[in-house]
């Protein structure tokens, strides 16, 4: 695991400029949204939650994170041509199920942003807005896939003129009495 962590740091350092450029390229289509959904399955689900929370905190957009497999239990009712959805679709052990969920979103005309593995031609056929990441060991995907989710939130907030360093109504720590 130690070597994998060192390796992932190098991957992030190498890929960061391209990831930033990819996000800046697609931001014009998404910065003015009122709502946003983030979906992921397996190890990607916590990243969906984190991405939604970050977007909500710094851009003041209503954003929710969901497990992709739970779409049919409510969130799918929200999907239409106005609803942006960021889907995390690494080529991992739940890839086929994740891909099926993305196809359901596409069938309902959801505005997709996909984050997936380099060379995945299926994703490019589903939307023009794809951020490709290099293949890494599955247990390193959460570290790598968090980067574009957080950068998307940052770029949207910046584009909206929000102060990303001092979001309104947030405290750096919480004291429980």
N, C-alpha and C positions, 0 to 999 in steps of 0.2 A: 504494500500500500504506500510506503514511503516514497519509492521510486515513481509510482504513478502520480503522486501529488507534485513531485518535482517536475515530472513531464508535463502535467496539465498546466502548471505555471508558465512553462515555455510556450505551450500551445496558445494560451491566452495572450501572452505578450506578442506573439507573432501574428495572431488573427485579429487583435483588437482594432487596428486601423481600418481593416476591411469591414468588420462588423459595424463600426461607427459610420462608415461611408454608406453601407447598405441601409442602415436605419435612416440616415439623413435623406436618402433618396426616396424613401416611401412615406416620410412623415407628412408631406403635404396632403395626403389623402386621409389622414387620421387625426390630426391635431385638434380639429374642431368638433370632435364627437362628444356627445353628452354621456354616453354609456359605452362600456367595453367589457367583453368577456375574455377570460383566459382559461384555457382548458389543457389538461395534461393527464396522463395515465401512468400508474406505477410510480417510478422515481420522479417522473415529471410533474405529478400532481402538486407537490409542495412548491415547485417553481411557479406553477400557475397561480397559486395562492400568493406567493411573494410578489410576483409581477403585478397582480391586481392591487395588492395593498400598496405597493410603491407608487403605482399610477394614481391611485386614490389620494394618497398622502401629499404628493407634490404637484399634482396638476388639477386636483379638485374635480376629477371626472368620476362619475359613479362607475366603479369597476368591481367585478366579482370573479373569483376563481372557482372552477369546478373540476371535479374528476370527469374525464371524458365519458366514462361509462355511465355516468349519472345524467347525461344530457336529456334522456327521455323522461326523467322525473322532474321536469319543470323548466329548466333553462331553454330547452328546444323551442318552447312557446315564444320566446323573445327573439328568435332568429328570423331576420328578414334582410332585405337589401340595404337597410340602414344600420344594421348592427355589426360593428367590428368585432372580430374574434381572433385572438392570437392563440394558435394551437401549437403545442410542443410535440413534435413527431420524430424523435430520434429512432434510428434503426436498432431497436433493442428487443427484448423478449416480448413486449406487448405492441410491437410495431403494427402488425396486421389489424389489430383491434383499434388502435389509434387512427390508422388510415381509414378504416370503415367509419369512424366517428366524424372525421374530416369530410368524408364524402357525403354524410348526412347533412352536415352544415352547408356544404356547397349546393346540395339539392334544394335547400331552403334559401338560397341566394345570400347567405351570410358573407360579409366582407372579410375575407380571410387574410391573415398574416400567418405564415407558417415558418417555424424554425425546425430545421431538420438536418439530416446527414448529407454531406457533400456527395454528389453523384446520384441522388435519389430523383430519378426522372418522374416518378409518380407525382411528387409534390409540385414540380414545375407545371404539370398539366392542370393542376387544380387552381392555381392562382399565379399572378405575376409577382406577388409580394412574398418572396421566400428569402429567408436568411439561412444560408447553408453554413454548417459547422463541420469541422473535420471529425472523422470517426475516432472515438476514444473508448477506453473500456467503459462498459455500462455504468459501473459505480462512480465514474468520473463525470458522467453526463450532467448531474445536478449542478456541479461547479461550473462547467462550461456553459450550460444553457441558461443559467441565471444571468450571465453577463448581458446578452441581448435583451432579455426581458426588462432588466433594470435600466439599460441604456434607452430603450424605447420610452419608458416612463420619463426619464431625464429629458430627452429631446422633445417630447410632447410638452412637458411642463415649461421648458425653456421657450419653445415656440409660442406658447400661450402667454408668456410674460410673467410666469410665476417665479417667486423667489425659492429656488430649490434648496438653498442653504438654510432658510428659515421658514419652513411651511407654517401656515397659520394654524393656530390652535393645537400644535403638537409640542409635547415636552420631551426633552432628551432622556428623562428618566421618570418613572412613576413611583410615587411613595404611597404605600398602603398603610392606613392607620387603623 
